[in-house]
């Protein structure tokens, strides 16, 4: 993006649709008086809904049933309901919070989340949550998960990430 900024001397604003400003040279923009905007929550609900859809699809074996139907088969696939499941969530940011909100309506057996860096974040008591530290060396009772949702940045660039 830096070459684009250098070529366009009259540039007044850069607006990024989506999450993150990693591709925007913020110091250069500040130097040139270019306003920078982004839409951090533009895709949050869409990603959370897609995540729930994938959870349902995998637990109910939708893809396997579809593949079999395409080849003329008609097996009875029995899947599990989200309400029968214990679900682990690693990475409780904007998307993770919305996944938990939607999941709570399915009334899973338990939703396990890792410790949060943001201790100010509060969860409604109606949610079934249990905290577990990811890097814990302590022996803990093993809880089998049906679903593990990982929403973590593979290339963190900021302390918050």
N, C-alpha and C positions, 0 to 999 in steps of 0.2 A: 504494500500500500504506500510505502514511502515514495517510490518513483511517481505514483499518481499524484501525491500531494505536491511534489516538486514541480510537476508539469502544469498544475492548475493553481496558479497564483491567486485567483479570485475565490478559491474554495472557502466557504463559510461554515459548513456543517458536514459532519460525517455521522450518519445514523445507521446503526447495525441492527438488523432484525435477527434476534436470537440471543443466545447466552454468551457472554464473554466479550472482552475487548482485546484479547491477546494479539490479534492481527493488526490492531490500530496503534501506530506510534504516538502514544499519548504526550510524550515530551515535545515532539515536533509540533503536534497540534496546539499545545499550550503556547509554544514559542510563536506560532503563526496566528494565534487568536482564533483557531478553528474550534467551534463547538463540537462536542462528541456526545452522542446519545445512543442508547441501546434499549432493547426490550427484554429484560431478563426473564420475565414470566410469560413471554409470548408462546412458548412451546411447552411450558410446564405441564398443563393439564393434558395436552395431547400425548406427551411421553408417558405420563402416569396411566392414562386410559389404555394406551398400547401395551404397557407393561401388564396391566390387569388382563387384557385380552390374551396376551401370550401365556399368562398363568393359567387361565381357563382352558385355552387351547391345549396346553401340555398336560394338564391334569385330566382333562376329559378325552384325550387322545384324538382330537379333531383331525390333525394332519394324517395320522395313521388310517383313520376311517376314510378320509378323503382319498388317499392313495389306493386303498383297497377298492373303493367304489369305482374309481377310474379304470381298474383292471377287471371289473365285473364281479368282484367279491361282495359279500354281505355278511361280515362277521359281526357279532355283538361285542362291541368294545365297552368294557365297563371302566369308567374312570372314577376319580374321587372328586368330591365337591370341595370347594375352598373352605366351606364350613367344617369339614372333617380334618382340615390340614393344620399343621404347625408350620409357620412361615417365618423365615429369617430375613431381615433386611439390613444390609450393610451400606451405609451412606444415606443418612437421613437429612437431606437438604430439602430444597423446594420440591423436587420430584418425589423423593422418598416420603415426605410428609403427606403429599397428595395420594400416593399409593396407599399409605396407612389409612387415610381417611376413607378411601373407597373400599379397601379391604375390610374395614371394621363393619361395613354393612353386610358382608358375607358371614360374619360371626365365626371366624376361624377359631380353632381350639386355642391357639396362642400365636401372637406376633412377637418375635424376638428381635430386638434391635441392639446394635452395638452402642457403647458409650458415646455420648455426644460431646463434641468439643464446646458447643454452645450450650452452656448449662442454664441459660436463661429460658431456653425453649421448654415450654410446659405442654404436657399431653393431657387431654381430657381423661378423667377417671373411668369413663365408660369404655375407653379403649383397653384391650387386654394386652398389656405390654410387660415385658420383663427385660431388664437391662443385663447385658453381658459384655464384659470387656474383651475385645478381640485379642489383645496381646497378653491376656492373663496367663500366668504360669501356675496359678492355683488349680488344683484338681476340682473339677466340677462334674456334676451329673451330666451324662451325655443325653441330649435331647434330639431325637431324630427329626430332621426337617423334611417336609415334602417339597418345599420350594425354598430356594435361596435367591434373593434378589440383590444383586450387587450394582449399586449406582455410585461409582467412584471414579475420580479423574485418574487417568493413567499417566498424565503429565502435569502434576500440580505446579502452578506458577505463582500462587499467592498463598500466604499463611492460612487463609480461610479455606482453601481448597483441600 
